[in-house]
Amino acid sequence: MSISIKQLFGRKPKSSSIAKQRLKLVITQDRLDVDDRVMTRLHHELAEVLAKYFEFSANSVKMNLKQEGNSYILVADFPYTKFHDLNVRR
Amino acid sequence: MGKVIVVTSGKGGVGKTTSTANLGTALALLGKTVVVVDADVGLRNLDIVMGLESRIVYTSMDVIEKQCELSKALVRDRRVDGLMLLAASQKNNKDDIQPEQMKAICDKLRTTHDFVLVDSPAGIERGFSNASAGADEAIVVTTPDVSAIRDADRIIGLLQNARIEPINLVLNRFSPQLVGNGSMMDQADVLDILNIDLIGVVPEDSGVITSTNRGIPLVYEDASPGAQAYMRIARRLTGQRIPIPDFEQSGLFSNILKWFKKKK
């Protein structure tokens, strides 16, 4: 994907690349038969488990599906602010 | 033995019928024997797009109900040798036909013709299963917009499950100008998403509207860019190797760029 001069000068991204990006995500979900509710539930369950070990704000979490060749990759970003030390009794 | 090719898309209005009419006519112009089959029972249009609407007497439904012989239901296009149309019934609906019955018709037609092109209705339901039941190969038509491409991807999945291959893509209503200014996905973008072979790119051509108005497929007018694109696709279907031209390089600015590149 090349970066155009317009993009270098901080103009809006081209609508064609936005279209491509949006399509890629939605088609990956379609192909895997994953609906939004399942993704939301997974999101909550993952957050529940990770909250035992890390401190993070819920709205900083990002989850995405990507396709690379024939396989699909689930990418989840949980930017954390603190690691709970489980050895310390609270 | 001829080939049975289903022309499909998922989404409506992307140019399935126009593509079927033009590819069928183009193949006949290349000397092949062709039957174009309208599989859109209840919403037939291939007849009017081809200008044959006043000559329909029997339909595929009459053949299935044994009201007439298959050969008698075929309407001969008098403008070119070797082109026939099998119309769909307008009085019935898609559930009145079984996939096996469509397959039987296609199997019979392929013994007497080089190509059988089946124009599929939009959607992923019964109409689509009927249209694809007898197909060896598929042509998926899409336009470069998000809804058409998403639906095309669904259809491609269903065709793959039905073991129909190859599945070739026709990218329709392509606008080099819009691609040039970043408002439309280019062929590389679409292929990256859909991951199937491209058999042709048809540029946006206002001639399609006037040719449909008249009932004369565009391919009869050699000079139009749409006609040339369909003729190239037809040649590729016959096995000829013809490169896909680079439509994106046709703007003034890109021509100047190209000229500078050549100078280097």
Interface residues (C-beta under 8 A of the other chain):
Chain A: S4 K6 K14 S15 S16 S17 A19 K20 R22 L23 K24 V26 I27 D30 R31
Chain B: D145 V146 I149 R150 D153 R154 G157 V179 G182 S183 M184 M185 D186 D189 D192 I193
